[in-house]
Amino acid sequence: MTANLDIRVGRPWGGLGGAYARGEPDALRWFGADWRDPGAWRERARIVGEAFGKEGRRRAVAALRAPTDEVRRALDRVVEEDGFLITTGQQPGLFTGPLYTIHKALTAVALARWVEVVVEAPVVPVFWVASEDHDWAEANHAHLIGVDNELHRLELAPPPRAGELPLHRLPLGADVEATVDAMSQLLPQTEFTKPYIDLIRGAWRPGTTLPEAMRVTLEALLAPFGMAFVDAGDPALKAASLGVLDSAARSAEVHERGLIQRAADLTAAGWSVQAPVLEGGVNLFIENEAGRERLYRKDGAFTLKGSGLFTLDDLARRLREDSSTVSPNVLLRPVVEAAALPTLGYVAGPAETAYFAELGPLFASHGVAQPIVFPRFSVTMVERKVGKVLEKLGLEIEALARPMHEIASDMARNDLPEGVTSTLTRIRAAIETESDALLEAARAVDPTLKGPMDRARSQALEAFADAEKKVIQALKRASETRLQQVEKARLRLFPEGVPQERLINAFYYLVRYGPALLDELVQRFAESLPPGVTAEGPPARLGG
């Protein structure tokens, strides 16, 4: 089935994330390691090995969820054979959110196999479910192109206190069943549709939560590739991260100064700062009656928006008695992960890669070595019918990133008959030349005629520009079928003007191409890994 799909792998990013992915020295210096260098991975393994003995690995593995016996045995090998982890993660999203969630996860799978050969020790990929996030509006929807060739946004109704409480505390309502039904109506009927809809229906049901439903769905898709899982709110993970959370409060001012200086250095070097540092902000969130709120320093103590002061002792007591109500912010989360898990590298998207550049001082302040950041693979999937349209019309994929009216105008302009183009060129040249000659002759009669002459020339040029537009509009009407084909192709490659992987849900492709699509992606990612090491690895899918 994937023979009907052209899978294009790359990292077409901009900014600091793109420069780092390309290995540019000015970008690499903010990260401390070159992700392309096998020697850097071996050095990272040495550092992690010194920090995590068997007992440390055992505590870390206790926080991980193994969805199959094969994954459990792989995690046991991490403990017994001094192994490591490759991690990635994502905020929960309806039906797993956009495609790039799957791309990140399968990048981690391919990278773990490559690194396992490099460091000569077991390496297991782990997906971090960011269940403590509270941004309901970013997580409650998914986009699909339906069988009607239209883009559809599926969205869950907000449960009580959505946007205030962490996602793992918000049970889904009865409307999730209707949303699954709507999804099933949008998908074509293939040999894969029923198994995938059954999977979704079993995972996404009333009473569960977005993080739990996402984990169950991803386990079914990714466990055959050896993927383990960790939930940000898992009690064992919380226990392992208490030291980092405590230090984040006790040394908040020092951490803030370090982050501000790094942000200033990045700005001075010409890079944008991905995560601004808030004055007085502590890198912690506290969950209370008002919801999940950012912690701030005030008068030698701490405060929340709308709450009174509380002391360091109060915070320490909360960590001891109910650590589930204390969580790291986006900057501290990578430090928590590296302190709690024997992680060699983290697979990051472009925005994540950029904010990792800010974190060097924070890692150093906590006494935790920063993992190697591996830029995830970006994928564009070109279906055969879309490829035929591009080939027929002589269009490159990147050309469809522009607004449709620009594409249509360019196509019509390229279709202008040579006679129209050449005649308009001659007319414009004649107007320019003869207007200059007329102005020169008229100056002897009255020097003030320059203004009226210039206006007459402009009016003449505008009149012929309007004539050209009318010809182009006529061509657009004549090529309506071609424009419809381009619009459908653009919908699949750049829906709403963004790359497909940033909007379209994975099940649009999975019901058409089945599990073989995931196998193909892992293989393509493996082929795109840095040269110099052959990662034979186990078969693409564990257990058959």
C-alpha positions as CSV (number, residue, x, y, z in Angstrom):
1,M,0.0,0.0,0.0
2,T,2.8,2.5,0.8
3,A,3.9,2.2,-2.9
4,N,1.2,4.7,-3.5
5,L,2.8,7.1,-1.1
6,D,6.0,9.2,-1.7
7,I,7.5,9.8,1.7
8,R,9.9,12.7,1.8
9,V,12.1,13.0,4.9
10,G,14.0,16.1,5.9
11,R,14.3,18.9,8.4
12,P,13.2,22.1,6.5
13,W,13.2,24.3,9.6
14,G,14.1,27.9,10.1
15,G,15.7,29.8,13.0
16,L,18.0,28.3,15.6
17,G,16.3,24.9,15.4
18,G,17.0,24.7,11.7
19,A,20.5,25.9,12.0
20,Y,21.2,23.3,14.7
21,A,19.6,20.5,12.6
22,R,22.0,21.5,9.8
23,G,25.0,21.4,12.1
24,E,25.9,25.0,11.8
25,P,28.7,25.9,14.3
26,D,27.1,29.1,15.4
27,A,24.1,27.0,16.5
28,L,25.9,24.0,17.9
29,R,27.8,26.1,20.4
30,W,24.6,26.6,22.5
31,F,24.0,22.9,23.0
32,G,27.3,21.5,24.1
33,A,27.3,18.5,21.8
34,D,27.1,17.7,18.1
35,W,24.2,15.3,17.6
36,R,25.9,13.9,14.4
37,D,29.0,12.8,16.3
38,P,29.1,9.2,17.6
39,G,31.8,10.2,20.0
40,A,29.5,12.7,21.6
41,W,27.0,9.9,22.3
42,R,29.7,7.8,23.8
43,E,30.8,10.6,26.1
44,R,27.2,11.2,27.1
45,A,26.9,7.5,28.0
46,R,29.9,7.8,30.2
47,I,28.4,10.8,32.1
48,V,25.1,9.1,32.5
49,G,26.7,5.8,33.5
50,E,28.5,7.6,36.3
51,A,25.3,9.2,37.5
52,F,23.1,6.1,37.4
53,G,24.2,2.8,38.9
54,K,21.9,-0.2,38.9
55,E,19.8,1.1,41.7
56,G,19.3,4.5,40.0
57,R,18.3,2.7,36.8
58,R,16.0,0.4,38.7
59,R,14.2,3.5,40.2
60,A,14.0,5.1,36.8
61,V,12.6,2.0,35.1
62,A,10.0,1.7,37.9
63,A,8.5,5.0,36.6
64,L,8.2,3.6,33.1
65,R,5.2,1.8,31.6
66,A,5.9,-1.2,29.5
67,P,2.9,-2.0,27.3
68,T,4.2,-5.4,26.2
69,D,6.3,-8.2,27.6
70,E,8.9,-7.5,25.0
71,V,9.2,-3.9,26.2
72,R,9.4,-5.0,29.8
73,R,12.3,-7.3,29.0
74,A,14.1,-4.5,27.2
75,L,13.7,-2.3,30.2
76,D,15.0,-5.1,32.4
77,R,18.1,-5.2,30.2
78,V,18.6,-1.4,30.8
79,V,18.9,-2.2,34.5
80,E,20.9,-5.4,34.4
81,E,23.2,-4.4,31.5
82,D,23.7,-0.8,32.3
83,G,21.6,0.5,29.5
84,F,20.1,3.9,28.6
85,L,17.0,5.7,27.3
86,I,16.2,7.9,24.3
87,T,13.2,10.1,25.2
88,T,10.7,12.3,23.4
89,G,7.3,13.5,24.3
90,Q,4.4,15.7,23.5
91,Q,1.4,17.5,25.0
92,P,-1.7,15.3,24.7
93,G,-3.9,15.9,21.7
94,L,-7.2,14.5,20.5
95,F,-6.6,11.2,18.7
96,T,-2.8,11.8,19.2
97,G,-3.0,15.3,17.6
98,P,-1.0,16.3,14.5
99,L,1.2,13.9,12.5
100,Y,4.4,15.2,14.0
101,T,3.7,13.4,17.3
102,I,4.1,10.1,15.4
103,H,7.2,11.4,13.6
104,K,8.8,12.3,16.9
105,A,8.1,9.0,18.4
106,L,9.4,7.0,15.4
107,T,12.5,9.2,15.2
108,A,13.2,8.1,18.8
109,V,12.8,4.5,17.8
110,A,15.2,4.7,14.9
111,L,17.7,6.8,17.0
112,A,17.6,4.4,19.9
113,R,18.7,1.5,17.6
114,W,21.5,3.7,16.2
115,V,22.7,4.8,19.6
116,E,22.5,1.2,20.9
117,V,25.2,0.2,18.4
118,V,27.2,3.3,19.1
119,V,27.4,2.9,22.9
120,E,27.3,-1.0,22.8
121,A,24.6,-1.1,25.5
122,P,20.8,-1.6,25.5
123,V,18.9,1.6,24.6
124,V,15.1,1.9,24.9
125,P,12.9,4.6,23.4
126,V,10.5,6.3,25.8
127,F,7.6,8.6,25.1
128,W,6.8,11.2,27.8
129,V,3.1,12.1,28.0
130,A,2.9,15.7,29.3
131,S,-0.2,15.0,31.4
132,E,0.4,18.0,33.8
133,D,-0.1,20.6,31.0
134,H,-3.3,22.6,31.5
135,D,-3.8,24.2,28.1
136,W,-7.1,22.5,27.1
137,A,-7.5,24.7,24.0
138,E,-4.3,23.3,22.5
139,A,-5.2,19.7,23.2
140,N,-8.9,19.3,22.6
141,H,-9.0,19.0,18.8
142,A,-7.8,17.2,15.7
143,H,-7.9,17.9,12.0
144,L,-8.9,15.4,9.3
145,I,-9.5,15.7,5.5
146,G,-12.8,13.9,5.0
147,V,-14.0,11.7,2.1
148,D,-15.7,14.9,0.9
149,N,-12.2,16.5,0.3
150,E,-12.8,19.1,3.0
151,L,-10.8,19.9,6.1
152,H,-12.7,19.1,9.3
153,R,-11.8,20.2,12.8
154,L,-13.0,17.7,15.5
155,E,-13.3,19.2,18.9
156,L,-14.3,18.1,22.4
157,A,-16.5,20.2,24.6
158,P,-14.6,21.6,27.6
159,P,-15.3,19.7,30.9
160,P,-15.7,21.8,34.1
161,R,-12.5,23.8,34.9
162,A,-10.9,23.1,31.5
163,G,-7.9,25.5,31.2
164,E,-7.4,25.6,34.9
165,L,-6.7,22.0,36.0
166,P,-4.0,19.7,34.6
167,L,-5.3,17.6,31.7
168,H,-4.9,14.4,33.7
169,R,-7.6,15.7,36.2
170,L,-10.2,16.4,33.5
171,P,-12.4,13.4,32.7
172,L,-13.9,13.5,29.2
173,G,-17.6,13.9,28.8
174,A,-20.2,11.9,26.8
175,D,-19.5,14.0,23.7
176,V,-16.3,12.1,23.1
177,E,-18.4,9.2,21.7
178,A,-20.1,11.5,19.2
179,T,-16.7,12.9,18.2
180,V,-15.4,9.3,17.5
181,D,-18.5,8.7,15.5
182,A,-17.9,11.9,13.5
183,M,-14.3,10.8,12.9
184,S,-15.4,7.4,11.6
185,Q,-17.7,9.1,9.1
186,L,-14.9,11.2,7.7
187,L,-12.6,8.3,7.0
188,P,-12.7,6.0,4.0
189,Q,-13.7,2.4,4.3
190,T,-10.6,0.3,3.9
191,E,-9.3,-3.0,5.4
192,F,-7.7,-0.9,8.1
193,T,-10.6,1.4,9.1
194,K,-12.5,-0.9,11.5
195,P,-9.4,-2.0,13.6
196,Y,-8.3,1.6,14.0
197,I,-11.8,2.9,14.8
198,D,-12.2,0.1,17.3
199,L,-8.8,1.1,18.8
200,I,-10.0,4.8,19.1
201,R,-13.4,3.9,20.4
202,G,-11.8,1.8,23.2
203,A,-9.3,4.4,24.2
204,W,-11.4,7.6,23.8
205,R,-14.5,7.1,26.0
206,P,-16.3,9.0,28.7
207,G,-14.6,9.2,32.1
208,T,-11.1,8.8,30.8
209,T,-8.7,11.7,30.3
210,L,-6.9,13.2,27.3
211,P,-3.4,12.0,28.5
212,E,-4.7,8.5,29.3
213,A,-6.5,8.1,26.0
214,M,-3.5,9.4,24.1
215,R,-1.2,7.0,25.9
216,V,-3.5,4.0,25.2
217,T,-3.7,4.9,21.5
218,L,0.1,5.4,21.2
219,E,0.8,2.2,23.0
220,A,-1.2,0.3,20.4
221,L,0.7,2.0,17.6
222,L,4.2,2.1,19.0
223,A,4.7,-0.8,21.4
224,P,5.5,-3.1,18.5
225,F,8.6,-0.9,17.9
226,G,9.8,-1.3,21.5
227,M,8.5,2.1,22.9
228,A,8.0,2.5,26.6
229,F,6.0,5.3,28.2
230,V,6.1,7.6,31.1
231,D,3.4,9.9,32.5
232,A,4.6,13.3,33.9
233,G,2.3,12.8,36.9
234,D,3.4,9.3,37.8
235,P,4.1,9.0,41.5
236,A,7.4,7.1,41.0
237,L,8.6,9.9,38.6
238,K,7.5,12.5,41.1
239,A,9.5,10.8,43.8
240,A,12.6,10.8,41.6
241,S,12.3,14.5,40.8
242,L,11.7,15.9,44.3
243,G,15.3,17.1,44.5
244,V,15.0,19.1,41.3
245,L,11.7,20.6,42.3
246,D,13.0,21.6,45.7
247,S,16.1,23.2,44.2
248,A,13.9,25.1,41.7
249,A,12.3,26.9,44.7
250,R,15.4,27.3,46.9
251,S,17.6,28.7,44.1
252,A,14.9,30.4,42.0
253,E,16.7,33.8,41.9
254,V,20.0,32.2,40.8
255,H,18.2,30.2,38.1
256,E,16.4,33.3,36.9
257,R,19.7,35.3,36.6
258,G,21.3,32.5,34.6
259,L,18.4,32.2,32.2
260,I,18.2,35.9,31.7
261,Q,21.9,36.1,30.9
262,R,21.6,33.2,28.4
263,A,18.6,34.8,26.8
264,A,20.6,38.0,26.4
265,D,23.6,36.1,24.9
266,L,21.3,34.4,22.4
267,T,19.7,37.7,21.4
268,A,23.1,39.4,21.0
269,A,24.1,36.5,18.7
270,G,21.1,37.2,16.6
271,W,18.8,34.3,17.7
272,S,15.3,34.6,19.0
273,V,14.4,33.5,22.5
274,Q,11.8,30.8,22.4
275,A,10.7,30.9,26.1
276,P,10.9,34.3,27.6
277,V,12.0,34.5,31.3
278,L,9.4,36.1,33.5
279,E,10.7,38.5,36.1
280,G,10.3,36.9,39.6
281,G,9.0,33.7,38.0
282,V,9.9,30.3,39.6
283,N,10.1,27.4,37.2
284,L,7.3,25.6,39.0
285,F,3.5,25.4,38.9
286,I,1.3,24.8,41.9
287,E,-2.1,23.2,41.8
288,N,-4.6,24.6,44.2
289,E,-8.2,25.7,44.5
290,A,-7.8,28.1,41.6
291,G,-6.2,25.6,39.3
292,R,-2.6,25.2,38.1
293,E,-0.8,28.4,38.6
294,R,2.8,29.7,38.1
295,L,4.8,30.3,41.2
296,Y,6.5,33.7,41.8
297,R,9.0,35.1,44.3
298,K,7.8,37.9,46.5
299,D,9.4,39.5,49.6
300,G,11.5,36.5,50.4
301,A,8.7,34.1,50.0
302,F,6.4,32.9,47.2
303,T,3.0,33.8,45.8
304,L,0.5,32.7,43.2
305,K,-1.8,35.0,41.3
306,G,-4.7,35.8,43.6
307,S,-3.2,33.9,46.6
308,G,-1.4,35.0,49.7
309,L,2.2,34.5,50.6
310,F,3.6,31.2,51.6
311,T,7.1,30.2,52.7
312,L,9.8,27.9,51.6
313,D,8.8,25.6,54.4
314,D,5.3,25.6,53.2
315,L,6.5,24.5,49.7
316,A,8.8,21.9,51.2
317,R,5.9,20.4,53.2
318,R,3.8,20.3,50.0
319,L,6.5,18.4,48.2
320,R,6.7,15.9,51.0
321,E,3.0,15.4,51.5
322,D,1.4,15.9,48.0
323,S,4.1,16.3,45.3
324,S,1.4,15.6,42.7
325,T,0.3,19.3,43.1
326,V,3.8,20.6,42.1
327,S,5.0,20.5,38.5
328,P,7.9,21.9,36.4
329,N,7.4,24.5,33.8
330,V,8.5,24.1,30.2
331,L,12.1,25.1,31.0
332,L,12.5,22.9,34.1
333,R,10.8,19.8,32.6
334,P,13.9,18.6,30.6
335,V,16.0,19.0,33.8
336,V,13.5,16.8,35.7
337,E,13.7,14.2,33.0
338,A,17.5,14.1,32.8
339,A,17.7,13.9,36.6
340,A,15.2,11.1,37.0
341,L,16.0,9.0,33.9
342,P,19.2,7.7,32.4
343,T,18.6,9.6,29.2
344,L,21.2,9.9,26.5
345,G,19.2,12.2,24.1
346,Y,15.9,13.9,23.6
347,V,14.2,14.0,20.2
348,A,12.9,17.5,19.8
349,G,10.9,19.5,17.4
350,P,12.1,22.9,16.0
351,A,10.6,25.0,18.8
352,E,11.8,22.6,21.5
353,T,15.3,22.5,20.0
354,A,15.4,26.3,20.2
355,Y,14.4,26.5,23.8
356,F,16.9,23.8,24.8
357,A,19.5,26.4,23.7
358,E,18.4,28.5,26.7
359,L,18.8,25.7,29.2
360,G,22.6,25.3,29.7
361,P,22.8,27.5,32.8
362,L,19.7,25.8,34.3
363,F,21.1,22.3,33.9
364,A,24.4,23.5,35.3
365,S,22.7,25.1,38.4
366,H,20.9,21.8,39.1
367,G,24.1,19.8,38.7
368,V,22.5,17.8,35.9
369,A,24.3,17.1,32.5
370,Q,22.2,18.2,29.5
371,P,21.1,15.4,27.2
372,I,22.0,15.5,23.5
373,V,19.2,17.2,21.5
374,F,18.4,15.2,18.4
375,P,16.2,17.2,15.9
376,R,13.3,15.0,14.9
377,F,12.7,14.1,11.3
378,S,10.2,16.1,9.3
379,V,8.1,14.2,6.8
380,T,6.0,15.2,3.8
381,M,3.8,12.5,2.5
382,V,2.8,12.9,-1.1
383,E,-0.1,10.6,-2.2
384,R,0.1,9.3,-5.8
385,K,-2.9,11.4,-6.9
386,V,-1.3,14.5,-5.5
387,G,2.1,13.7,-7.1
388,K,0.4,13.3,-10.4
389,V,-1.1,16.8,-10.2
390,L,2.3,18.3,-9.2
391,E,4.0,16.5,-12.1
392,K,1.3,17.5,-14.6
393,L,1.4,21.1,-13.7
394,G,5.1,21.3,-13.2
395,L,4.8,22.4,-9.6
396,E,7.2,21.8,-6.7
397,I,5.8,20.9,-3.3
398,E,7.1,24.2,-1.7
399,A,5.2,26.2,-4.3
400,L,1.9,25.1,-2.6
401,A,2.9,26.7,0.7
402,R,1.7,30.1,-0.7
403,P,-1.9,31.4,-0.5
404,M,-4.1,29.9,-3.2
405,H,-4.8,33.3,-4.9
406,E,-1.0,33.7,-5.5
407,I,-0.7,30.3,-6.9
408,A,-3.6,30.8,-9.2
409,S,-2.3,34.2,-10.4
410,D,1.2,32.7,-11.1
411,M,-0.4,29.8,-13.1
412,A,-2.5,32.1,-15.1
413,R,0.4,34.5,-15.8
414,N,2.5,31.6,-17.0
415,D,-0.4,30.6,-19.3
416,L,-0.4,34.1,-21.0
417,P,0.0,33.6,-24.7
418,E,3.3,34.8,-26.0
419,G,1.6,37.4,-28.2
420,V,-0.1,39.0,-25.2
421,T,3.1,39.1,-23.2
422,S,5.3,40.4,-25.9
423,T,2.7,43.0,-27.0
424,L,2.3,44.3,-23.5
425,T,6.1,44.5,-23.1
426,R,6.3,46.6,-26.3
427,I,3.5,48.9,-25.2
428,R,5.0,49.5,-21.8
429,A,8.4,50.2,-23.3
430,A,6.8,52.6,-25.9
431,I,4.9,54.5,-23.2
432,E,8.0,55.0,-21.2
433,T,10.2,56.0,-24.2
434,E,7.6,58.3,-25.9
435,S,6.5,59.9,-22.6
436,D,10.1,60.9,-22.0
437,A,10.4,62.3,-25.5
438,L,7.1,64.2,-25.1
439,L,8.2,65.6,-21.8
440,E,11.5,66.8,-23.2
441,A,9.8,68.6,-26.1
442,A,7.1,70.1,-23.9
443,R,9.6,71.6,-21.5
444,A,10.4,74.3,-24.1
445,V,6.8,75.3,-24.1
446,D,6.0,75.1,-20.4
447,P,8.3,73.6,-17.7
448,T,5.4,73.1,-15.3
449,L,3.9,70.4,-17.6
450,K,6.1,67.6,-16.0
451,G,3.4,66.8,-13.4
452,P,0.6,66.3,-15.9
453,M,2.9,64.4,-18.2
454,D,3.9,62.0,-15.4
455,R,0.3,61.4,-14.4
456,A,-0.7,60.7,-18.0
457,R,2.1,58.1,-18.2
458,S,1.1,56.5,-14.9
459,Q,-2.5,56.3,-16.0
460,A,-1.6,54.7,-19.3
461,L,0.6,52.1,-17.6
462,E,-2.2,51.4,-15.1
463,A,-4.7,51.0,-17.9
464,F,-2.6,48.3,-19.6
465,A,-1.9,46.6,-16.2
466,D,-5.7,46.4,-15.7
467,A,-6.0,44.9,-19.2
468,E,-3.4,42.3,-18.3
469,K,-5.3,41.5,-15.1
470,K,-8.5,41.0,-17.1
471,V,-6.7,38.6,-19.4
472,I,-5.3,36.7,-16.4
473,Q,-8.8,36.5,-14.8
474,A,-10.2,35.1,-18.1
475,L,-7.4,32.4,-18.0
476,K,-8.3,31.6,-14.4
477,R,-11.9,31.0,-15.4
478,A,-10.8,28.8,-18.3
479,S,-8.5,26.7,-16.1
480,E,-11.0,26.1,-13.2
481,T,-10.4,22.3,-13.3
482,R,-6.7,22.7,-12.9
483,L,-7.1,25.1,-10.0
484,Q,-9.5,22.7,-8.3
485,Q,-6.8,20.0,-8.6
486,V,-4.1,22.4,-7.2
487,E,-6.4,23.4,-4.3
488,K,-7.0,19.7,-3.4
489,A,-3.2,19.1,-3.5
490,R,-2.6,22.1,-1.4
491,L,-5.1,20.9,1.1
492,R,-3.2,17.7,1.6
493,L,0.3,19.3,1.7
494,F,-0.3,22.7,3.3
495,P,-3.7,22.7,5.0
496,E,-4.5,26.2,6.2
497,G,-1.1,27.2,4.9
498,V,1.0,25.1,7.3
499,P,2.9,21.8,6.6
500,Q,0.6,18.8,6.7
501,E,2.5,17.3,9.7
502,R,1.6,20.3,11.8
503,L,-2.1,19.9,11.4
504,I,-3.4,16.6,9.9
505,N,-4.1,13.7,12.2
506,A,-2.1,10.5,11.6
507,F,-5.3,8.4,11.2
508,Y,-6.0,10.1,7.8
509,Y,-3.0,8.1,6.5
510,L,-3.2,5.0,8.8
511,V,-6.6,4.0,7.5
512,R,-5.3,4.2,3.9
513,Y,-1.9,2.6,4.3
514,G,-2.1,0.6,7.5
515,P,0.7,-0.4,9.9
516,A,3.1,-0.8,7.0
517,L,3.3,3.0,7.0
518,L,4.9,3.1,10.4
519,D,7.4,0.4,9.4
520,E,8.3,2.4,6.3
521,L,8.8,5.6,8.4
522,V,11.1,3.8,10.8
523,Q,13.1,2.4,7.9
524,R,13.4,5.8,6.2
525,F,14.5,7.5,9.4
526,A,17.1,4.8,10.0
527,E,18.5,5.5,6.5
528,S,18.7,9.2,7.3
529,L,20.7,8.8,10.5
530,P,24.3,10.1,10.7
531,P,26.8,8.1,8.7
532,G,29.6,6.0,10.1
533,V,27.6,3.5,12.2
534,T,25.5,0.7,10.9
535,A,22.5,0.2,13.1
536,E,21.3,-3.3,12.2
537,G,19.0,-3.4,15.2
538,P,16.1,-5.8,15.8
539,P,13.3,-6.2,13.2
540,A,11.1,-3.2,12.7
541,R,8.3,-4.6,14.8
542,L,8.9,-6.6,17.9
543,G,6.8,-9.7,18.3
544,G,5.8,-10.0,14.7
